Amino acid sequence: MVACEPVGTPLHTWQVVSTGKTSIAHKGMLHAGKVMAATAIEVLHNPDILEKAKIELIEQRNGEEYVSPIPPEE
């Protein structure tokens, strides 16, 4: 998570919406994008990270299969 609004701002409120066009929100989203890009680069350079993540996900699901709430296209 990154900060895109002032500390203490309750989520899902007009206050969050009103900060959406501020420099705080812009800087927060740029930072989030950089973190995601750096993570993708790290995974591409170290494929074992992806394998470990897959194993961890399987363990966390504890045998439970994901069922999408979106119906398949007919």
All heavy atoms as a GROMACS GRO file, in nm:
protein
  562
    1MET      N    1   0.084  -0.118   0.000
    1MET     CA    2   0.000   0.000   0.000
    1MET      C    3   0.089   0.124   0.000
    1MET      O    4   0.196   0.124   0.058
    1MET     CB    5  -0.091   0.000   0.122
    1MET     CG    6  -0.194  -0.112   0.120
    1MET     SD    7  -0.307  -0.107   0.260
    1MET     CE    8  -0.396   0.041   0.229
    2VAL      N    9   0.039   0.226  -0.064
    2VAL     CA   10   0.107   0.355  -0.065
    2VAL      C   11   0.010   0.462  -0.018
    2VAL      O   12  -0.112   0.446  -0.028
    2VAL     CB   13   0.162   0.393  -0.204
    2VAL    CG1   14   0.267   0.295  -0.250
    2VAL    CG2   15   0.052   0.405  -0.305
    3ALA      N   16   0.064   0.570   0.034
    3ALA     CA   17  -0.020   0.680   0.081
    3ALA      C   18  -0.057   0.769  -0.037
    3ALA      O   19   0.030   0.818  -0.108
    3ALA     CB   20   0.054   0.760   0.187
    4CYS      N   21  -0.186   0.786  -0.058
    4CYS     CA   22  -0.235   0.874  -0.165
    4CYS      C   23  -0.331   0.980  -0.110
    4CYS      O   24  -0.395   1.052  -0.185
    4CYS     CB   25  -0.304   0.792  -0.272
    4CYS     SG   26  -0.192   0.684  -0.360
    5GLU      N   27  -0.341   0.984   0.020
    5GLU     CA   28  -0.425   1.082   0.086
    5GLU      C   29  -0.362   1.114   0.222
    5GLU      O   30  -0.276   1.039   0.268
    5GLU     CB   31  -0.569   1.032   0.104
    5GLU     CG   32  -0.585   0.910   0.191
    5GLU     CD   33  -0.562   0.780   0.117
    5GLU    OE1   34  -0.598   0.766   0.000
    5GLU    OE2   35  -0.505   0.690   0.181
    6PRO      N   36  -0.404   1.223   0.286
    6PRO     CA   37  -0.345   1.257   0.416
    6PRO      C   38  -0.368   1.147   0.519
    6PRO      O   39  -0.470   1.077   0.515
    6PRO     CB   40  -0.420   1.384   0.456
    6PRO     CG   41  -0.468   1.442   0.327
    6PRO     CD   42  -0.496   1.324   0.239
    7VAL      N   43  -0.275   1.133   0.610
    7VAL     CA   44  -0.285   1.033   0.716
    7VAL      C   45  -0.414   1.054   0.795
    7VAL      O   46  -0.450   1.167   0.827
    7VAL     CB   47  -0.163   1.042   0.811
    7VAL    CG1   48  -0.178   0.949   0.930
    7VAL    CG2   49  -0.035   1.011   0.736
    8GLY      N   50  -0.484   0.946   0.822
    8GLY     CA   51  -0.606   0.952   0.900
    8GLY      C   52  -0.732   0.973   0.819
    8GLY      O   53  -0.841   0.976   0.875
    9THR      N   54  -0.718   0.988   0.688
    9THR     CA   55  -0.837   1.007   0.604
    9THR      C   56  -0.912   0.874   0.594
    9THR      O   57  -0.856   0.774   0.555
    9THR     CB   58  -0.796   1.052   0.462
    9THR    OG1   59  -0.716   1.170   0.472
    9THR    CG2   60  -0.919   1.082   0.378
   10PRO      N   61  -1.040   0.873   0.632
   10PRO     CA   62  -1.116   0.748   0.623
   10PRO      C   63  -1.137   0.707   0.477
   10PRO      O   64  -1.167   0.792   0.392
   10PRO     CB   65  -1.249   0.779   0.691
   10PRO     CG   66  -1.256   0.927   0.703
   10PRO     CD   67  -1.119   0.982   0.686
   11LEU      N   68  -1.118   0.578   0.450
   11LEU     CA   69  -1.133   0.528   0.314
   11LEU      C   70  -1.280   0.530   0.271
   11LEU      O   71  -1.370   0.529   0.354
   11LEU     CB   72  -1.076   0.387   0.303
   11LEU     CG   73  -0.927   0.374   0.333
   11LEU    CD1   74  -0.884   0.229   0.328
   11LEU    CD2   75  -0.844   0.459   0.238
   12HIS      N   76  -1.303   0.531   0.141
   12HIS     CA   77  -1.437   0.529   0.081
   12HIS      C   78  -1.522   0.648   0.127
   12HIS      O   79  -1.640   0.634   0.159
   12HIS     CB   80  -1.509   0.397   0.113
   12HIS     CG   81  -1.432   0.276   0.069
   12HIS    ND1   82  -1.416   0.242  -0.063
   12HIS    CD2   83  -1.365   0.183   0.139
   12HIS    CE1   84  -1.342   0.134  -0.072
   12HIS    NE2   85  -1.309   0.096   0.048
   13THR      N   86  -1.459   0.766   0.131
   13THR     CA   87  -1.531   0.886   0.170
   13THR      C   88  -1.506   0.995   0.066
   13THR      O   89  -1.418   0.983  -0.019
   13THR     CB   90  -1.482   0.939   0.306
   13THR    OG1   91  -1.344   0.973   0.296
   13THR    CG2   92  -1.502   0.835   0.416
   14TRP      N   93  -1.582   1.103   0.073
   14TRP     CA   94  -1.562   1.214  -0.020
   14TRP      C   95  -1.425   1.277   0.000
   14TRP      O   96  -1.369   1.335  -0.093
   14TRP     CB   97  -1.674   1.317  -0.007
   14TRP     CG   98  -1.674   1.392   0.124
   14TRP    CD1   99  -1.745   1.360   0.237
   14TRP    CD2  100  -1.599   1.509   0.156
   14TRP    NE1  101  -1.717   1.450   0.336
   14TRP    CE2  102  -1.628   1.543   0.290
   14TRP    CE3  103  -1.510   1.588   0.086
   14TRP    CZ2  104  -1.573   1.653   0.353
   14TRP    CZ3  105  -1.453   1.699   0.150
   14TRP    CH2  106  -1.485   1.730   0.282
   15GLN      N  107  -1.370   1.265   0.122
   15GLN     CA  108  -1.238   1.322   0.148
   15GLN      C  109  -1.131   1.253   0.062
   15GLN      O  110  -1.041   1.318   0.011
   15GLN     CB  111  -1.201   1.311   0.296
   15GLN     CG  112  -1.285   1.400   0.385
   15GLN     CD  113  -1.409   1.331   0.439
   15GLN    OE1  114  -1.456   1.231   0.385
   15GLN    NE2  115  -1.465   1.385   0.547
   16VAL      N  116  -1.141   1.123   0.048
   16VAL     CA  117  -1.046   1.049  -0.037
   16VAL      C  118  -1.064   1.092  -0.182
   16VAL      O  119  -0.967   1.117  -0.253
   16VAL     CB  120  -1.063   0.897  -0.021
   16VAL    CG1  121  -0.981   0.821  -0.124
   16VAL    CG2  122  -1.023   0.853   0.119
   17VAL      N  123  -1.189   1.102  -0.225
   17VAL     CA  124  -1.216   1.144  -0.362
   17VAL      C  125  -1.159   1.283  -0.388
   17VAL      O  126  -1.098   1.309  -0.491
   17VAL     CB  127  -1.368   1.142  -0.392
   17VAL    CG1  128  -1.398   1.200  -0.529
   17VAL    CG2  129  -1.421   1.000  -0.381
   18SER      N  130  -1.176   1.372  -0.293
   18SER     CA  131  -1.130   1.510  -0.312
   18SER      C  132  -0.978   1.522  -0.319
   18SER      O  133  -0.927   1.618  -0.376
   18SER     CB  134  -1.185   1.601  -0.202
   18SER     OG  135  -1.124   1.570  -0.078
   19THR      N  136  -0.906   1.426  -0.265
   19THR     CA  137  -0.759   1.431  -0.273
   19THR      C  138  -0.706   1.362  -0.399
   19THR      O  139  -0.586   1.364  -0.425
   19THR     CB  140  -0.692   1.366  -0.149
   19THR    OG1  141  -0.730   1.230  -0.141
   19THR    CG2  142  -0.728   1.439  -0.022
   20GLY      N  143  -0.795   1.304  -0.479
   20GLY     CA  144  -0.754   1.227  -0.596
   20GLY      C  145  -0.677   1.305  -0.701
   20GLY      O  146  -0.601   1.248  -0.778
   21LYS      N  147  -0.695   1.436  -0.707
   21LYS     CA  148  -0.626   1.517  -0.808
   21LYS      C  149  -0.514   1.601  -0.746
   21LYS      O  150  -0.463   1.692  -0.810
   21LYS     CB  151  -0.725   1.606  -0.880
   21LYS     CG  152  -0.823   1.523  -0.965
   21LYS     CD  153  -0.899   1.608  -1.059
   21LYS     CE  154  -0.806   1.641  -1.173
   21LYS     NZ  155  -0.861   1.645  -1.304
   22THR      N  156  -0.476   1.568  -0.624
   22THR     CA  157  -0.371   1.646  -0.557
   22THR      C  158  -0.233   1.588  -0.587
   22THR      O  159  -0.220   1.476  -0.637
   22THR     CB  160  -0.391   1.646  -0.405
   22THR    OG1  161  -0.376   1.511  -0.357
   22THR    CG2  162  -0.529   1.699  -0.366
   23SER      N  163  -0.131   1.664  -0.552
   23SER     CA  164   0.005   1.615  -0.571
   23SER      C  165   0.034   1.495  -0.480
   23SER      O  166   0.114   1.409  -0.516
   23SER     CB  167   0.106   1.727  -0.545
   23SER     OG  168   0.101   1.770  -0.410
   24ILE      N  169  -0.033   1.488  -0.366
   24ILE     CA  170  -0.015   1.372  -0.277
   24ILE      C  171  -0.056   1.244  -0.349
   24ILE      O  172   0.017   1.146  -0.351
   24ILE     CB  173  -0.098   1.388  -0.147
   24ILE    CG1  174  -0.046   1.504  -0.062
   24ILE    CG2  175  -0.098   1.259  -0.065
   24ILE    CD1  176  -0.136   1.539   0.054
   25ALA      N  177  -0.174   1.247  -0.411
   25ALA     CA  178  -0.224   1.129  -0.482
   25ALA      C  179  -0.135   1.097  -0.601
   25ALA      O  180  -0.102   0.980  -0.626
   25ALA     CB  181  -0.367   1.153  -0.527
   26HIS      N  182  -0.094   1.199  -0.674
   26HIS     CA  183  -0.011   1.177  -0.793
   26HIS      C  184   0.123   1.114  -0.754
   26HIS      O  185   0.165   1.015  -0.814
   26HIS     CB  186   0.012   1.310  -0.864
   26HIS     CG  187   0.088   1.299  -0.991
   26HIS    ND1  188   0.032   1.253  -1.108
   26HIS    CD2  189   0.217   1.326  -1.020
   26HIS    CE1  190   0.122   1.253  -1.203
   26HIS    NE2  191   0.236   1.297  -1.152
   27LYS      N  192   0.187   1.168  -0.653
   27LYS     CA  193   0.315   1.114  -0.608
   27LYS      C  194   0.299   0.972  -0.554
   27LYS      O  195   0.384   0.886  -0.578
   27LYS     CB  196   0.377   1.204  -0.500
   27LYS     CG  197   0.425   1.336  -0.555
   27LYS     CD  198   0.471   1.428  -0.442
   27LYS     CE  199   0.504   1.565  -0.497
   27LYS     NZ  200   0.534   1.661  -0.390
   28GLY      N  201   0.190   0.946  -0.482
   28GLY     CA  202   0.165   0.812  -0.430
   28GLY      C  203   0.148   0.710  -0.540
   28GLY      O  204   0.204   0.600  -0.535
   29MET      N  205   0.072   0.746  -0.644
   29MET     CA  206   0.050   0.653  -0.755
   29MET      C  207   0.176   0.631  -0.837
   29MET      O  208   0.204   0.519  -0.881
   29MET     CB  209  -0.063   0.703  -0.845
   29MET     CG  210  -0.200   0.689  -0.784
   29MET     SD  211  -0.251   0.516  -0.764
   29MET     CE  212  -0.215   0.488  -0.593
   30LEU      N  213   0.257   0.736  -0.856
   30LEU     CA  214   0.385   0.718  -0.924
   30LEU      C  215   0.476   0.624  -0.846
   30LEU      O  216   0.541   0.536  -0.904
   30LEU     CB  217   0.455   0.853  -0.944
   30LEU     CG  218   0.398   0.941  -1.055
   30LEU    CD1  219   0.471   1.076  -1.058
   30LEU    CD2  220   0.411   0.874  -1.190
   31HIS      N  221   0.477   0.640  -0.714
   31HIS     CA  222   0.559   0.552  -0.631
   31HIS      C  223   0.509   0.408  -0.640
   31HIS      O  224   0.589   0.314  -0.654
   31HIS     CB  225   0.558   0.600  -0.485
   31HIS     CG  226   0.639   0.516  -0.394
   31HIS    ND1  227   0.776   0.510  -0.401
   31HIS    CD2  228   0.603   0.428  -0.297
   31HIS    CE1  229   0.822   0.425  -0.310
   31HIS    NE2  230   0.718   0.374  -0.246
   32ALA      N  231   0.377   0.389  -0.635
   32ALA     CA  232   0.320   0.254  -0.645
   32ALA      C  233   0.358   0.190  -0.777
   32ALA      O  234   0.394   0.072  -0.782
   32ALA     CB  235   0.168   0.260  -0.630
   33GLY      N  236   0.351   0.266  -0.886
   33GLY     CA  237   0.387   0.214  -1.017
   33GLY      C  238   0.533   0.173  -1.024
   33GLY      O  239   0.568   0.070  -1.081
   34LYS      N  240   0.620   0.254  -0.964
   34LYS     CA  241   0.763   0.222  -0.962
   34LYS      C  242   0.789   0.094  -0.881
   34LYS      O  243   0.872   0.011  -0.921
   34LYS     CB  244   0.842   0.338  -0.904
   34LYS     CG  245   0.846   0.459  -0.994
   34LYS     CD  246   0.916   0.576  -0.927
   34LYS     CE  247   0.912   0.700  -1.013
   34LYS     NZ  248   0.974   0.816  -0.948
   35VAL      N  249   0.720   0.079  -0.770
   35VAL     CA  250   0.736  -0.041  -0.687
   35VAL      C  251   0.690  -0.165  -0.764
   35VAL      O  252   0.759  -0.268  -0.764
   35VAL     CB  253   0.660  -0.028  -0.553
   35VAL    CG1  254   0.654  -0.161  -0.480
   35VAL    CG2  255   0.724   0.078  -0.466
   36MET      N  256   0.576  -0.155  -0.833
   36MET     CA  257   0.527  -0.270  -0.910
   36MET      C  258   0.622  -0.304  -1.024
   36MET      O  259   0.649  -0.422  -1.050
   36MET     CB  260   0.386  -0.242  -0.964
   36MET     CG  261   0.282  -0.240  -0.854
   36MET     SD  262   0.110  -0.234  -0.911
   36MET     CE  263   0.105  -0.086  -1.007
   37ALA      N  264   0.675  -0.203  -1.092
   37ALA     CA  265   0.769  -0.227  -1.201
   37ALA      C  266   0.898  -0.291  -1.149
   37ALA      O  267   0.950  -0.386  -1.208
   37ALA     CB  268   0.800  -0.097  -1.274
   38ALA      N  269   0.949  -0.240  -1.038
   38ALA     CA  270   1.071  -0.296  -0.980
   38ALA      C  271   1.049  -0.441  -0.936
   38ALA      O  272   1.138  -0.526  -0.951
   38ALA     CB  273   1.117  -0.212  -0.861
   39THR      N  274   0.930  -0.470  -0.884
   39THR     CA  275   0.898  -0.607  -0.844
   39THR      C  276   0.895  -0.698  -0.965
   39THR      O  277   0.948  -0.810  -0.961
   39THR     CB  278   0.762  -0.610  -0.770
   39THR    OG1  279   0.770  -0.525  -0.656
   39THR    CG2  280   0.726  -0.751  -0.727
   40ALA      N  281   0.833  -0.653  -1.074
   40ALA     CA  282   0.827  -0.734  -1.196
   40ALA      C  283   0.968  -0.761  -1.249
   40ALA      O  284   0.999  -0.874  -1.289
   40ALA     CB  285   0.744  -0.663  -1.302
   41ILE      N  286   1.054  -0.661  -1.248
   41ILE     CA  287   1.192  -0.679  -1.294
   41ILE      C  288   1.264  -0.780  -1.207
   41ILE      O  289   1.336  -0.867  -1.256
   41ILE     CB  290   1.265  -0.544  -1.298
   41ILE    CG1  291   1.208  -0.457  -1.410
   41ILE    CG2  292   1.416  -0.562  -1.316
   41ILE    CD1  293   1.253  -0.312  -1.408
   42GLU      N  294   1.244  -0.770  -1.076
   42GLU     CA  295   1.309  -0.863  -0.983
   42GLU      C  296   1.264  -1.006  -1.010
   42GLU      O  297   1.345  -1.099  -1.010
   42GLU     CB  298   1.275  -0.822  -0.839
   42GLU     CG  299   1.344  -0.904  -0.733
   42GLU     CD  300   1.494  -0.877  -0.724
   42GLU    OE1  301   1.540  -0.770  -0.767
   42GLU    OE2  302   1.565  -0.965  -0.672
   43VAL      N  303   1.135  -1.026  -1.034
   43VAL     CA  304   1.083  -1.160  -1.063
   43VAL      C  305   1.138  -1.212  -1.195
   43VAL      O  306   1.173  -1.330  -1.207
   43VAL     CB  307   0.929  -1.161  -1.062
   43VAL    CG1  308   0.874  -1.291  -1.115
   43VAL    CG2  309   0.876  -1.136  -0.921
   44LEU      N  310   1.148  -1.125  -1.296
   44LEU     CA  311   1.203  -1.167  -1.424
   44LEU      C  312   1.350  -1.208  -1.413
   44LEU      O  313   1.394  -1.301  -1.481
   44LEU     CB  314   1.188  -1.056  -1.528
   44LEU     CG  315   1.046  -1.029  -1.575
   44LEU    CD1  316   1.041  -0.904  -1.662
   44LEU    CD2  317   0.992  -1.148  -1.652
   45HIS      N  318   1.424  -1.142  -1.327
   45HIS     CA  319   1.565  -1.174  -1.309
   45HIS      C  320   1.586  -1.294  -1.215
   45HIS      O  321   1.693  -1.354  -1.216
   45HIS     CB  322   1.642  -1.054  -1.255
   45HIS     CG  323   1.668  -0.948  -1.357
   45HIS    ND1  324   1.753  -0.967  -1.464
   45HIS    CD2  325   1.618  -0.824  -1.371
   45HIS    CE1  326   1.755  -0.858  -1.537
   45HIS    NE2  327   1.672  -0.769  -1.484
   46ASN      N  328   1.485  -1.323  -1.133
   46ASN     CA  329   1.495  -1.434  -1.036
   46ASN      C  330   1.369  -1.519  -1.043
   46ASN      O  331   1.280  -1.506  -0.959
   46ASN     CB  332   1.514  -1.380  -0.894
   46ASN     CG  333   1.640  -1.299  -0.881
   46ASN    OD1  334   1.749  -1.349  -0.903
   46ASN    ND2  335   1.625  -1.171  -0.848
   47PRO      N  336   1.357  -1.609  -1.141
   47PRO     CA  337   1.235  -1.689  -1.158
   47PRO      C  338   1.201  -1.775  -1.036
   47PRO      O  339   1.084  -1.811  -1.018
   47PRO     CB  340   1.266  -1.777  -1.278
   47PRO     CG  341   1.382  -1.715  -1.347
   47PRO     CD  342   1.456  -1.636  -1.244
   48ASP      N  343   1.297  -1.804  -0.952
   48ASP     CA  344   1.268  -1.885  -0.833
   48ASP      C  345   1.173  -1.811  -0.738
   48ASP      O  346   1.099  -1.874  -0.662
   48ASP     CB  347   1.397  -1.925  -0.760
   48ASP     CG  348   1.479  -1.806  -0.715
   48ASP    OD1  349   1.504  -1.716  -0.798
   48ASP    OD2  350   1.518  -1.803  -0.596
   49ILE      N  351   1.170  -1.677  -0.744
   49ILE     CA  352   1.076  -1.600  -0.662
   49ILE      C  353   0.933  -1.637  -0.700
   49ILE      O  354   0.848  -1.656  -0.614
   49ILE     CB  355   1.099  -1.449  -0.680
   49ILE    CG1  356   1.234  -1.408  -0.621
   49ILE    CG2  357   0.986  -1.368  -0.616
   49ILE    CD1  358   1.272  -1.263  -0.648
   50LEU      N  359   0.907  -1.647  -0.830
   50LEU     CA  360   0.774  -1.681  -0.878
   50LEU      C  361   0.734  -1.822  -0.834
   50LEU      O  362   0.621  -1.844  -0.790
   50LEU     CB  363   0.766  -1.669  -1.030
   50LEU     CG  364   0.630  -1.690  -1.093
   50LEU    CD1  365   0.528  -1.592  -1.038
   50LEU    CD2  366   0.640  -1.675  -1.244
   51GLU      N  367   0.827  -1.914  -0.842
   51GLU     CA  368   0.797  -2.052  -0.799
   51GLU      C  369   0.766  -2.056  -0.650
   51GLU      O  370   0.673  -2.125  -0.607
   51GLU     CB  371   0.914  -2.144  -0.834
   51GLU     CG  372   0.929  -2.169  -0.982
   51GLU     CD  373   0.800  -2.217  -1.049
   51GLU    OE1  374   0.735  -2.308  -0.994
   51GLU    OE2  375   0.765  -2.161  -1.154
   52LYS      N  376   0.842  -1.983  -0.571
   52LYS     CA  377   0.816  -1.978  -0.426
   52LYS      C  378   0.680  -1.915  -0.397
   52LYS      O  379   0.608  -1.960  -0.308
   52LYS     CB  380   0.927  -1.900  -0.355
   52LYS     CG  381   1.058  -1.973  -0.350
   52LYS     CD  382   1.164  -1.888  -0.283
   52LYS     CE  383   1.300  -1.957  -0.284
   52LYS     NZ  384   1.405  -1.872  -0.226
   53ALA      N  385   0.645  -1.812  -0.474
   53ALA     CA  386   0.514  -1.747  -0.456
   53ALA      C  387   0.400  -1.842  -0.490
   53ALA      O  388   0.298  -1.845  -0.420
   53ALA     CB  389   0.507  -1.622  -0.542
   54LYS      N  390   0.417  -1.921  -0.596
   54LYS     CA  391   0.314  -2.019  -0.633
   54LYS      C  392   0.294  -2.122  -0.522
   54LYS      O  393   0.180  -2.155  -0.486
   54LYS     CB  394   0.352  -2.090  -0.763
   54LYS     CG  395   0.338  -2.004  -0.886
   54LYS     CD  396   0.382  -2.081  -1.009
   54LYS     CE  397   0.378  -1.998  -1.134
   54LYS     NZ  398   0.422  -2.074  -1.253
   55ILE      N  399   0.405  -2.170  -0.468
   55ILE     CA  400   0.398  -2.269  -0.359
   55ILE      C  401   0.329  -2.208  -0.237
   55ILE      O  402   0.243  -2.270  -0.175
   55ILE     CB  403   0.538  -2.321  -0.324
   55ILE    CG1  404   0.593  -2.405  -0.440
   55ILE    CG2  405   0.538  -2.400  -0.195
   55ILE    CD1  406   0.741  -2.437  -0.430
   56GLU      N  407   0.365  -2.084  -0.205
   56GLU     CA  408   0.304  -2.016  -0.090
   56GLU      C  409   0.155  -1.998  -0.109
   56GLU      O  410   0.076  -2.019  -0.016
   56GLU     CB  411   0.371  -1.881  -0.068
   56GLU     CG  412   0.319  -1.807   0.052
   56GLU     CD  413   0.388  -1.674   0.073
   56GLU    OE1  414   0.504  -1.658   0.029
   56GLU    OE2  415   0.325  -1.586   0.135
   57LEU      N  416   0.112  -1.962  -0.230
   57LEU     CA  417  -0.030  -1.945  -0.258
   57LEU      C  418  -0.106  -2.076  -0.241
   57LEU      O  419  -0.213  -2.080  -0.179
   57LEU     CB  420  -0.051  -1.891  -0.400
   57LEU     CG  421  -0.196  -1.876  -0.445
   57LEU    CD1  422  -0.270  -1.776  -0.357
   57LEU    CD2  423  -0.202  -1.835  -0.591
   58ILE      N  424  -0.050  -2.184  -0.292
   58ILE     CA  425  -0.114  -2.315  -0.279
   58ILE      C  426  -0.127  -2.352  -0.132
   58ILE      O  427  -0.231  -2.401  -0.087
   58ILE     CB  428  -0.035  -2.422  -0.357
   58ILE    CG1  429  -0.051  -2.398  -0.507
   58ILE    CG2  430  -0.080  -2.562  -0.320
   58ILE    CD1  431   0.045  -2.477  -0.594
   59GLU      N  432  -0.023  -2.327  -0.054
   59GLU     CA  433  -0.027  -2.357   0.090
   59GLU      C  434  -0.132  -2.272   0.161
   59GLU      O  435  -0.206  -2.322   0.246
   59GLU     CB  436   0.110  -2.334   0.152
   59GLU     CG  437   0.213  -2.437   0.112
   59GLU     CD  438   0.353  -2.403   0.160
   59GLU    OE1  439   0.373  -2.295   0.220
   59GLU    OE2  440   0.444  -2.485   0.136
   60GLN      N  441  -0.141  -2.145   0.126
   60GLN     CA  442  -0.237  -2.056   0.191
   60GLN      C  443  -0.381  -2.091   0.157
   60GLN      O  444  -0.471  -2.074   0.240
   60GLN     CB  445  -0.210  -1.910   0.153
   60GLN     CG  446  -0.089  -1.853   0.220
   60GLN     CD  447  -0.068  -1.706   0.185
   60GLN    OE1  448  -0.137  -1.648   0.101
   60GLN    NE2  449   0.031  -1.646   0.248
   61ARG      N  450  -0.404  -2.141   0.035
   61ARG     CA  451  -0.540  -2.180  -0.004
   61ARG      C  452  -0.583  -2.307   0.068
   61ARG      O  453  -0.703  -2.335   0.076
   61ARG     CB  454  -0.548  -2.199  -0.155
   61ARG     CG  455  -0.546  -2.069  -0.229
   61ARG     CD  456  -0.590  -2.080  -0.372
   61ARG     NE  457  -0.564  -2.207  -0.434
   61ARG     CZ  458  -0.519  -2.225  -0.557
   61ARG    NH1  459  -0.492  -2.122  -0.632
   61ARG    NH2  460  -0.500  -2.344  -0.606
   62ASN      N  461  -0.488  -2.385   0.113
   62ASN     CA  462  -0.518  -2.505   0.192
   62ASN      C  463  -0.617  -2.596   0.121
   62ASN      O  464  -0.714  -2.645   0.180
   62ASN     CB  465  -0.570  -2.464   0.330
   62ASN     CG  466  -0.561  -2.577   0.430
   62ASN    OD1  467  -0.480  -2.669   0.414
   62ASN    ND2  468  -0.643  -2.571   0.533
   63GLY      N  469  -0.594  -2.618  -0.010
   63GLY     CA  470  -0.678  -2.708  -0.087
   63GLY      C  471  -0.806  -2.648  -0.141
   63GLY      O  472  -0.879  -2.711  -0.216
   64GLU      N  473  -0.836  -2.525  -0.103
   64GLU     CA  474  -0.958  -2.461  -0.149
   64GLU      C  475  -0.937  -2.403  -0.288
   64GLU      O  476  -0.842  -2.331  -0.313
   64GLU     CB  477  -0.996  -2.348  -0.052
   64GLU     CG  478  -1.130  -2.286  -0.080
   64GLU     CD  479  -1.167  -2.184   0.027
   64GLU    OE1  480  -1.141  -2.209   0.145
   64GLU    OE2  481  -1.222  -2.080  -0.011
   65GLU      N  482  -1.026  -2.436  -0.380
   65GLU     CA  483  -1.017  -2.388  -0.516
   65GLU      C  484  -1.088  -2.254  -0.529
   65GLU      O  485  -1.190  -2.230  -0.466
   65GLU     CB  486  -1.079  -2.489  -0.613
   65GLU     CG  487  -0.998  -2.616  -0.629
   65GLU     CD  488  -0.860  -2.592  -0.691
   65GLU    OE1  489  -0.849  -2.510  -0.784
   65GLU    OE2  490  -0.765  -2.655  -0.643
   66TYR      N  491  -1.035  -2.168  -0.613
   66TYR     CA  492  -1.097  -2.038  -0.639
   66TYR      C  493  -1.209  -2.056  -0.740
   66TYR      O  494  -1.191  -2.120  -0.843
   66TYR     CB  495  -0.994  -1.939  -0.693
   66TYR     CG  496  -1.055  -1.808  -0.734
   66TYR    CD1  497  -1.092  -1.714  -0.639
   66TYR    CD2  498  -1.079  -1.779  -0.868
   66TYR    CE1  499  -1.150  -1.595  -0.676
   66TYR    CE2  500  -1.137  -1.659  -0.906
   66TYR     CZ  501  -1.172  -1.567  -0.810
   66TYR     OH  502  -1.229  -1.449  -0.847
   67VAL      N  503  -1.323  -1.998  -0.710
   67VAL     CA  504  -1.437  -2.000  -0.801
   67VAL      C  505  -1.469  -1.854  -0.834
   67VAL      O  506  -1.505  -1.776  -0.746
   67VAL     CB  507  -1.560  -2.068  -0.739
   67VAL    CG1  508  -1.679  -2.064  -0.833
   67VAL    CG2  509  -1.527  -2.211  -0.700
   68SER      N  510  -1.456  -1.819  -0.961
   68SER     CA  511  -1.481  -1.682  -1.003
   68SER      C  512  -1.629  -1.650  -0.992
   68SER      O  513  -1.714  -1.729  -1.034
   68SER     CB  514  -1.435  -1.662  -1.147
   68SER     OG  515  -1.471  -1.532  -1.191
   69PRO      N  516  -1.663  -1.535  -0.938
   69PRO     CA  517  -1.804  -1.495  -0.930
   69PRO      C  518  -1.857  -1.449  -1.066
   69PRO      O  519  -1.977  -1.432  -1.081
   69PRO     CB  520  -1.803  -1.379  -0.830
   69PRO     CG  521  -1.665  -1.323  -0.837
   69PRO     CD  522  -1.574  -1.439  -0.870
   70ILE      N  523  -1.769  -1.432  -1.164
   70ILE     CA  524  -1.811  -1.391  -1.297
   70ILE      C  525  -1.843  -1.517  -1.378
   70ILE      O  526  -1.757  -1.604  -1.394
   70ILE     CB  527  -1.699  -1.310  -1.366
   70ILE    CG1  528  -1.666  -1.187  -1.283
   70ILE    CG2  529  -1.742  -1.273  -1.508
   70ILE    CD1  530  -1.543  -1.113  -1.331
   71PRO      N  531  -1.964  -1.528  -1.428
   71PRO     CA  532  -2.000  -1.648  -1.503
   71PRO      C  533  -1.919  -1.658  -1.633
   71PRO      O  534  -1.886  -1.555  -1.693
   71PRO     CB  535  -2.149  -1.633  -1.532
   71PRO     CG  536  -2.180  -1.490  -1.509
   71PRO     CD  537  -2.075  -1.434  -1.419
   72PRO      N  538  -1.887  -1.779  -1.676
   72PRO     CA  539  -1.812  -1.794  -1.802
   72PRO      C  540  -1.897  -1.748  -1.920
   72PRO      O  541  -2.020  -1.754  -1.916
   72PRO     CB  542  -1.784  -1.944  -1.810
   72PRO     CG  543  -1.885  -2.007  -1.722
   72PRO     CD  544  -1.919  -1.906  -1.616
   73GLU      N  545  -1.828  -1.703  -2.024
   73GLU     CA  546  -1.900  -1.659  -2.144
   73GLU      C  547  -1.964  -1.780  -2.211
   73GLU      O  548  -1.908  -1.888  -2.212
   73GLU     CB  549  -1.805  -1.591  -2.241
   73GLU     CG  550  -1.757  -1.457  -2.189
   73GLU     CD  551  -1.675  -1.384  -2.294
   73GLU    OE1  552  -1.724  -1.370  -2.406
   73GLU    OE2  553  -1.565  -1.344  -2.259
   74GLU      N  554  -2.079  -1.759  -2.266
   74GLU     CA  555  -2.150  -1.868  -2.332
   74GLU      C  556  -2.137  -1.858  -2.480
   74GLU      O  557  -2.116  -1.764  -2.542
   74GLU     CB  558  -2.295  -1.868  -2.289
   74GLU     CG  559  -2.306  -1.894  -2.140
   74GLU     CD  560  -2.450  -1.885  -2.093
   74GLU    OE1  561  -2.543  -1.916  -2.170
   74GLU    OE2  562  -2.468  -1.845  -1.980
   0.00000   0.00000   0.00000
